[in-house]
Amino acid sequence: MIQYLILVTIKDSKLFSEYVNGHIPTISKYGGKIVFRSVENSTVLGREKCDVVVVQEWPSESTFDLWWNSEEYEPWAR
């Protein structure tokens, strides 16, 4: 298993909502899952503040890469 920590700063709520609703279904198709998410976050060290924290879990780095470069995720990757 491999996990990815994703720190998100939302610049446009509408576009972010479209992104979430569009790409979430593609994750499970490739064997990934979201194991943690939080929208109530505080920065302990550093200056960066993020709006959303997500941890994705994947069977392997190669399955993540397959998803990351897939046709299904491509519209949401840009």
C-alpha positions in Angstrom: 0.0 0.0 0.0 1.0 3.6 -0.6 -0.6 6.8 0.6 -0.7 10.3 -0.8 -1.3 13.3 1.3 -3.2 16.1 -0.6 -3.3 19.6 0.7 -5.8 21.8 -1.1 -6.3 25.5 -1.2 -9.7 26.3 -2.8 -9.7 29.3 -5.1 -13.1 28.8 -6.7 -15.7 26.8 -4.7 -17.8 26.0 -7.8 -14.9 24.6 -9.8 -13.6 22.7 -6.8 -17.1 21.1 -6.3 -17.2 20.1 -10.0 -13.7 18.6 -9.6 -14.6 16.6 -6.5 -17.8 15.3 -8.0 -16.1 14.5 -11.3 -13.0 12.7 -10.3 -14.0 10.9 -7.1 -15.7 8.0 -9.0 -12.6 7.4 -11.0 -10.5 6.6 -7.9 -12.2 3.4 -6.9 -12.2 2.2 -10.5 -8.3 2.1 -10.3 -8.2 0.5 -6.8 -7.7 3.7 -4.8 -9.7 5.0 -1.9 -9.9 8.0 0.3 -9.0 7.1 3.8 -9.1 10.5 5.4 -10.5 14.0 4.6 -10.9 17.1 6.7 -12.1 20.6 6.0 -11.4 21.9 9.5 -7.6 22.3 9.6 -5.1 24.3 11.6 -1.5 24.9 10.7 0.9 24.0 13.5 4.2 24.6 11.7 4.9 26.8 8.7 2.9 29.5 7.0 0.8 27.4 4.6 -2.9 27.1 5.4 -5.0 24.6 3.4 -8.8 24.3 3.1 -8.9 20.6 2.6 -6.7 17.7 3.6 -7.1 14.3 1.9 -5.2 11.0 2.2 -5.6 8.6 -0.7 -4.6 5.0 -0.4 -3.5 2.9 -3.4 -2.4 -0.7 -3.8 0.9 0.5 -5.3 2.6 3.5 -6.9 2.0 1.9 -10.3 -1.8 1.8 -9.8 -1.8 5.4 -8.8 0.2 6.3 -11.9 -2.3 4.3 -14.1 -5.1 6.4 -12.5 -3.2 9.7 -12.7 -2.6 9.2 -16.4 -5.9 7.7 -17.2 -8.5 9.0 -19.7 -11.1 9.1 -16.9 -9.0 11.4 -14.7 -7.5 13.5 -17.5 -10.4 16.0 -17.7 -10.0 16.7 -14.0 -6.2 16.8 -13.9 -5.8 20.2 -15.5 
